[in-house]
Amino acid sequence: MGARTFIVVGGTSGLGLAVARLLVNEDQVVLLGDVAEEVDAAAAELRCGGIVCDIASYAQVRDAFAEVADRYDSVDGVVNCASVWAGGDLAELSPEHIRRAVEVNALGTTYVLKVALDHLHRQGFGNVVYVGAMAVTRPRPGIPVYRATKSYGTSLVESVAEAQHSNRIKVMLLHPGPMPTRLQERVGAEFLDEVYALPDQVATEIVRLLRLAPDDLYVSGELVLRADGRW
């Protein structure tokens, strides 16, 4: 199979950047991020495409995907690694912080999934991977808003995965545990478990899923358990 085209949403740091690094040796990669300087720096480092896109804006998501499709003819896979941390008791969070977490983690996830599937259905193939969080499977104090918004994304992806009725379009998700990334720095060391996976290790699994061929026997909605590294 020749070079394919992948969109890495939230690809300028952390897990998204680790995914992009693994993809660029063989495939076309386009990074989406909401900070222009970070998009430019990451794209220059990896010698790949980069588009400034705030996924909380449907118009920006639509236009970014259209630009990629026009440039490369197809979109073979999309991974959404973008996430806004909203830690702290509900009483401590500002309305602005709550709104931004909902805009990115819930609305943004919805827009990315909607636009990605529009493209994949038109071309008849492709893969989507959503990066969730182990937080949705285990309640912890101090993360009610973050957990709620990531739970929304998980519920959305699970429902959409069941609706595909075709192995040629695969909708998949992972629930990584805490990892030493820039997001984790914002979270704080108290949330980093004693056993954890590194971003490069989780990225390897994401790349495997993104590169599944249309005829590979992998069914959207199936649960795949991996015990190593808490994910």
N, C-alpha and C positions, 0 to 999 in steps of 0.2 A: 504493500500500500504506500502511495506517495505521501508527500507532506500534507498535513491537514491543518485546519485553522481552529484555534481555540481562543475563547474570550475568558480572561481571568478577572472577575469582578473583585475589587479589593486586592489587586495584585501588586501594590507598591510596597508592602511590608509583610512581615510575619509569614503565616502559612501561605497566603496568596503568592508572595514573592518566591517562596520555596517551590511551589507548584510551577510557576513560570520558568524558573531556572531548569527544572527537569524537562520541560517541554521544548525549550527553544533549540535544543541541539538537533531535533528532528522535524519540528513543525513550526508553522506560523503562529505567533502569539500576539494578542493584543491585550494590554492591561487597561483596566478601567479604574480610575480613582478620582476622588473629589478635590484633591489639592494639586494644582498645576505643577508646582515645583517638584513634588514627589513623583508625579507621573513622568515628567521629563527626565528626572534622575534615574528612575528605575528602567525606563525604556532605553535610555542611553547605555546604562550598564549592561543590559541584556541584548541590546541591538535588536529590539523588537518594536512593535507598534504600541502606541499609548494614546488614550483618549481621556480627556477630563470629563467626568460624568458623575453627577450627584444622583444616585439611584432613587432618591426620594422624589425626583422629578420624572414623571412618566415620559415627558417630551424628550428629556435628555437621554433616557434609556433607549427609547425608540430610535432617536437619531444616531446614537452610537452604534447600535446593532445594524442599522441601515448602512452606515459608513463602512463597517467591517464587511458586510455582505457584498456591497458594491466593489470593494477593493479586492476581495479574495474569492468572490463568486459563491462561497458557501460558508456555513458555520458548522463545524463538525462537533463541537462540544463547548459547554459553558460551565464554569464553576463559580459559585457565589460564595466568596470568603468574606464579604464585607459585613461588618458588625460594629455597633456602637455599644460600649460598655455603659451600664447604668447600675452601678453598685451603690449600696447604702439603703438604710431603712426608707420606706416610702415617705415618711414625714420629713426626711432630710433632703430629698431630691427636689430640685427646682422644677417648676412647670416647664421651663425651656428644655432642660435635660430630658425630662420624661417625653416631651414631644419629639425631640430629635431621635431618641431611641426607638420610638414607635414609627417615626417616618422612615428610618433606615432599615430596622430589623423586621418590621412588618410590611409597611407599604412598599419599601424598596425591594424586598424579597418578592412580593407579589408582582411588581412591575417587571423585574428581571425574568421571572418565570413566565409571565404572560408573553412578553416580547420574544424570549428565547423559543418558546414553543410555537409561536406564530411562524418563525423562520424554519424551525425543524420540520414542522408539518408541511410547509410549502415544498421543501426539498425532499421530504420523505425519509429522513434519517437524522440521527444525532443523539448526543447524550447531555444530560444536565445533572450536575452534582451540587447539592446544597450542603453547606457545612453548618450543622447544627451545634449542639453543645450537650455534654453530659448533664448540664444543669437541669435540663428538662426531665431527666429520669430520676433525679434525686434532689428534693427540696433542701435548700441551705439558707440559713439566715443571712440577711443583708443583700439579697439579689432578687427581690420580688418582681421588679420591672424588667430586668434583664431576662429572667427566667420566663416571664409571661410573653415577652416579645419573641424569644427563641422558640417557645412552645407553639406560638402562632405559625412560625415558619415551618416547623416540623409537621403540624397538622395539615397545613396547606400542601406541602410536598407529598405527604403520604396519600392525600386524597387525589391529587393530580396524577400521581404515579398509577393509581388503580384505574384511572380513566383512560389510559393510553391505548389499551387493547392491541398493542403492537410491540413486538420485541425490537423493531427497527428504531423506535424512539424510547430511550431508557431514561427514567427520572429516578435519581438515587440520592441518598443522603448518608452522611457520617455524623457521629456524635463524638468529637474528640473531647478528651478531658483537658484540664488546664495545661498549657504549654508555655515555655519561656519565650514569649513574643512581646511586642510592644503593647498589645492589649493586656497581657498578663501584668506588665509593669504598672498599668493603670489600675488593675484589679487589686494588686498587693500580694505579697509573699504568703500571706495566711491562707490564700485560696489555692496555692500550688501544692498538689498532693505529693506524697513521698515517692510514689511510682507514677511516672508520666512519660508520654511519648514526646520526642522532639519534633519540631515542625517538618524537618526533612523526612522523618519516618512516616508521618501522616500524609505528607505530600506524595510519597511513593504510591500509596493506596489510591489517592485521588486521581493521579495520572493513570493508573491501571484502569480505573473506571471510565475516565474520559476517553481512553483509547480503545474501549471495547468496540468491535465492529458491528454493523447492523445485524449480521447473521450470528453473532456470538450468542450462545444460549444463556442469557442473563435476563431475568424478568423483573420489570419495575415492581417495587413494592415488597420484594422478598427481603427478609431480614438476614443479614450476614453477620455472624458474631466473630469478633477477633479479640482474643483474650490478652494479647501482648500489648503492654503500654497503655492500658486503660482506655481503649477505644475500640 
